[in-house]
């Protein structure tokens, strides 16, 4: 059993939905929330086998989990995924907007279609899911979105669409915090930096370039991000809202 599956029962009785929870950071978040006692639903698009594996891993440690196929480009599917999670678990307390895409191209070559798709998946879907989830949440609800340290500093070329989508996610979150604060629901963004996943491996061709920018020159682990999300979702995160928290090894320092 990995160390992140021994975290206790801080989220006992709670129910969570993690979009894009079949792999990478999303899967680590799903496992960690389950380890902390939450029932967890995850969404996936193409990775059914990976999604099932995450569910089975959670169930093997005594947790409860389901996988729901839902494309972040499909508003109807997002709404249904939220409602299905709330129906299966009888409640919904935590939403983690983790699904996202990366389209890298300079402004000279970036297509409008790629820009629109990036906004659709990274920003619009988070609005749709947050609106749907908030309808099910009561006092103590949590909305946590996965941004990027590239929202704060565009350190390379080709980031027009991606950085814009993640920066806009901060604005959305701050506004959600204002709208939902009177109901006792918090909204925050977690900004990962370079994190060792299959999308950006620590031994990949661009890894050394990324490490050179960090105060601590190593890639983060998906569990590092999951730990912050779980803390925000738990009782100790109750007074934090409208915040953007960066976990990037000092790349933006």
LUMBA-87780 format. One record per residue (C-alpha): z negated, y, x; residue in three letters. Coordinates in steps of 0.25 Angstrom, whole numbers, plus 5000, padded with zeros to 4 digits. Each point is the difference from the previous one (the first is absolute). Layout:
! residues N
c3, c2, c1, r
Z, Y, X, Ala $
...
! end
This chain:
! residues 253
c3, c2, c1, r
5000, 5000, 5000, Unk $
5004, 5014, 5006, Unk $
4989, 5010, 5001, Unk $
5006, 5009, 4989, Unk $
4997, 4989, 4990, Unk $
4985, 5001, 5002, Unk $
4998, 5014, 4995, Unk $
4990, 4997, 4989, Unk $
5000, 5004, 4985, Unk $
5002, 5015, 5000, Unk $
5011, 4999, 4990, Unk $
4994, 4989, 4991, Unk $
5005, 5001, 4986, Unk $
5011, 5010, 5003, Unk $
5015, 4998, 4998, Unk $
5011, 5005, 5010, Unk $
5015, 5001, 5000, Unk $
5007, 5001, 5014, Unk $
5015, 5004, 4999, Unk $
5008, 4993, 5011, Unk $
4988, 4991, 5003, Unk $
5009, 4988, 5005, Unk $
5000, 5003, 5014, Unk $
4995, 5010, 5011, Unk $
4990, 5011, 4997, Unk $
5001, 4997, 4985, Unk $
4997, 4985, 5002, Unk $
4988, 5004, 5009, Unk $
4995, 5009, 4990, Unk $
5001, 4990, 4989, Unk $
4992, 4990, 5008, Unk $
4989, 5010, 5004, Unk $
4998, 5005, 4986, Unk $
4999, 4985, 4995, Unk $
4990, 4997, 5012, Unk $
4992, 5012, 4994, Unk $
4999, 4993, 4987, Unk $
5012, 5007, 4992, Unk $
5010, 4992, 4992, Unk $
5013, 5004, 5005, Unk $
5014, 5001, 4995, Unk $
5012, 5002, 5010, Unk $
5014, 5004, 4997, Unk $
5012, 4995, 5008, Unk $
5016, 5002, 4999, Unk $
5006, 4989, 5008, Unk $
4989, 4993, 5007, Unk $
4995, 4991, 4990, Unk $
4996, 4989, 5010, Unk $
4992, 5010, 5008, Unk $
4994, 5005, 4987, Unk $
4996, 4986, 4996, Unk $
4994, 4998, 5014, Unk $
4991, 5012, 4999, Unk $
4995, 4996, 4986, Unk $
4997, 4986, 5005, Unk $
4993, 5005, 5012, Unk $
4991, 5009, 4991, Unk $
4998, 4988, 4990, Unk $
4996, 4991, 5012, Unk $
4988, 5009, 5004, Unk $
4995, 5000, 4985, Unk $
5007, 5013, 4996, Unk $
5009, 5003, 4988, Unk $
5014, 5005, 5002, Unk $
5014, 5000, 4993, Unk $
5014, 5004, 5004, Unk $
5009, 5009, 4992, Unk $
5015, 5002, 5003, Unk $
5003, 5015, 4998, Unk $
5010, 5009, 5007, Unk $
4994, 5014, 5004, Unk $
5014, 5005, 4996, Unk $
4998, 4995, 4985, Unk $
4990, 5009, 4992, Unk $
4999, 4990, 4989, Unk $
4997, 4989, 5010, Unk $
4989, 5009, 5006, Unk $
4994, 5003, 4987, Unk $
5000, 4985, 4996, Unk $
4994, 4996, 5013, Unk $
4988, 5009, 4998, Unk $
4998, 4996, 4985, Unk $
5001, 4985, 5004, Unk $
4990, 5002, 5011, Unk $
4990, 5007, 4990, Unk $
5003, 4989, 4989, Unk $
4998, 4988, 5009, Unk $
4987, 5006, 5007, Unk $
4995, 5007, 4987, Unk $
4999, 5013, 5008, Unk $
5006, 5008, 5011, Unk $
4991, 5008, 5010, Unk $
5009, 5001, 5013, Unk $
5014, 5003, 5002, Unk $
5006, 5000, 5014, Unk $
5014, 5006, 5001, Unk $
5005, 4992, 5013, Unk $
5014, 4997, 4997, Unk $
5010, 5008, 5008, Unk $
5013, 5001, 5007, Unk $
5005, 5006, 5013, Unk $
5014, 5006, 5001, Unk $
5002, 5007, 5013, Unk $
5012, 5009, 5003, Unk $
5001, 5015, 5004, Unk $
5003, 5011, 4990, Unk $
5015, 4999, 5005, Unk $
5002, 4986, 4996, Unk $
4989, 4997, 4989, Unk $
5007, 4997, 4987, Unk $
4995, 5005, 4987, Unk $
4999, 4986, 4995, Unk $
4990, 4996, 5011, Unk $
4992, 5013, 4998, Unk $
4999, 4998, 4985, Unk $
4996, 4985, 5002, Unk $
4989, 5004, 5010, Unk $
4994, 5010, 4990, Unk $
5002, 4990, 4989, Unk $
4992, 4989, 5007, Unk $
4990, 5008, 5008, Unk $
4997, 5011, 4991, Unk $
5005, 4998, 4985, Unk $
4994, 4986, 4999, Unk $
4987, 5005, 5005, Unk $
5000, 5010, 4989, Unk $
5004, 4990, 4989, Unk $
4990, 4990, 5005, Unk $
4989, 5010, 5001, Unk $
5002, 5005, 4986, Unk $
5000, 4986, 4994, Unk $
4988, 4996, 5008, Unk $
4992, 5012, 4996, Unk $
5002, 4997, 4985, Unk $
4992, 4987, 5003, Unk $
4989, 5006, 5010, Unk $
4986, 5005, 4997, Unk $
4989, 5006, 5008, Unk $
5001, 4995, 5014, Unk $
5015, 4998, 5000, Unk $
5008, 5001, 5013, Unk $
5014, 5004, 5003, Unk $
5004, 4998, 5015, Unk $
5014, 5002, 5005, Unk $
5005, 4996, 5014, Unk $
5007, 5011, 5006, Unk $
5003, 5002, 5015, Unk $
4996, 5008, 5012, Unk $
5015, 5005, 5000, Unk $
4996, 5008, 4988, Unk $
4992, 5009, 5009, Unk $
5009, 5000, 5012, Unk $
5015, 4996, 5000, Unk $
4999, 4996, 5015, Unk $
5015, 4995, 5001, Unk $
5013, 5002, 4994, Unk $
5005, 4993, 4988, Unk $
4988, 5002, 4991, Unk $
5005, 5009, 4990, Unk $
4999, 4991, 4988, Unk $
4988, 4992, 5004, Unk $
4991, 5011, 5005, Unk $
5003, 5009, 4987, Unk $
4997, 4988, 4991, Unk $
4986, 4998, 5007, Unk $
4997, 5015, 5001, Unk $
5003, 5001, 4985, Unk $
4990, 4988, 4997, Unk $
4989, 5009, 5006, Unk $
5003, 5011, 4990, Unk $
5001, 4990, 4988, Unk $
4986, 4994, 5005, Unk $
4994, 5014, 5000, Unk $
5005, 5003, 4986, Unk $
4995, 4986, 4995, Unk $
4986, 5003, 5006, Unk $
4999, 5013, 4992, Unk $
5006, 4993, 4987, Unk $
4991, 4988, 5001, Unk $
4988, 5005, 5006, Unk $
4993, 5004, 4987, Unk $
5001, 4985, 4996, Unk $
4994, 4995, 5013, Unk $
5012, 4995, 5006, Unk $
5004, 5003, 5014, Unk $
5013, 5001, 5007, Unk $
5003, 4999, 5015, Unk $
5011, 4997, 5010, Unk $
4998, 4992, 5012, Unk $
5010, 5003, 5012, Unk $
5003, 4988, 5009, Unk $
5006, 5003, 5013, Unk $
5007, 4989, 5008, Unk $
4995, 4987, 4994, Unk $
5004, 4986, 5005, Unk $
5007, 4994, 4988, Unk $
5014, 4992, 4999, Unk $
5006, 5014, 4997, Unk $
4995, 5006, 5012, Unk $
4995, 4990, 5010, Unk $
4991, 5004, 5012, Unk $
5010, 4992, 5009, Unk $
5013, 5006, 4994, Unk $
5011, 5009, 5007, Unk $
4994, 5013, 4996, Unk $
4985, 4996, 5002, Unk $
4998, 5006, 5014, Unk $
5006, 5014, 4995, Unk $
4989, 5000, 4989, Unk $
4989, 4996, 5009, Unk $
5003, 5011, 5009, Unk $
4996, 5010, 4989, Unk $
4986, 4994, 4998, Unk $
4987, 5004, 5005, Unk $
4996, 4986, 4999, Unk $
5013, 4993, 5005, Unk $
5001, 4988, 4991, Unk $
5005, 4996, 4986, Unk $
4990, 5000, 4989, Unk $
4998, 4987, 4992, Unk $
5003, 4999, 4985, Unk $
4985, 4997, 4998, Unk $
4996, 5013, 5006, Unk $
5008, 5007, 4989, Unk $
4994, 4990, 4990, Unk $
4986, 5003, 5004, Unk $
5002, 5015, 4997, Unk $
5006, 4997, 4987, Unk $
4988, 4990, 4996, Unk $
4990, 5011, 5004, Unk $
5007, 5010, 4991, Unk $
5000, 4990, 4989, Unk $
4985, 4997, 5001, Unk $
4988, 5007, 4997, Unk $
4999, 5008, 5013, Unk $
5013, 5007, 4997, Unk $
4996, 5005, 4987, Unk $
4999, 5015, 5004, Unk $
5013, 5000, 5008, Unk $
5012, 5005, 4992, Unk $
5013, 5008, 5002, Unk $
4999, 4996, 5015, Unk $
5010, 4995, 5010, Unk $
4994, 4991, 5010, Unk $
5008, 4997, 5013, Unk $
4999, 4987, 5008, Unk $
5010, 5001, 5011, Unk $
4993, 4998, 5013, Unk $
5000, 5015, 5003, Unk $
5015, 5001, 4999, Unk $
4998, 5013, 4992, Unk $
4989, 5005, 5008, Unk $
! end
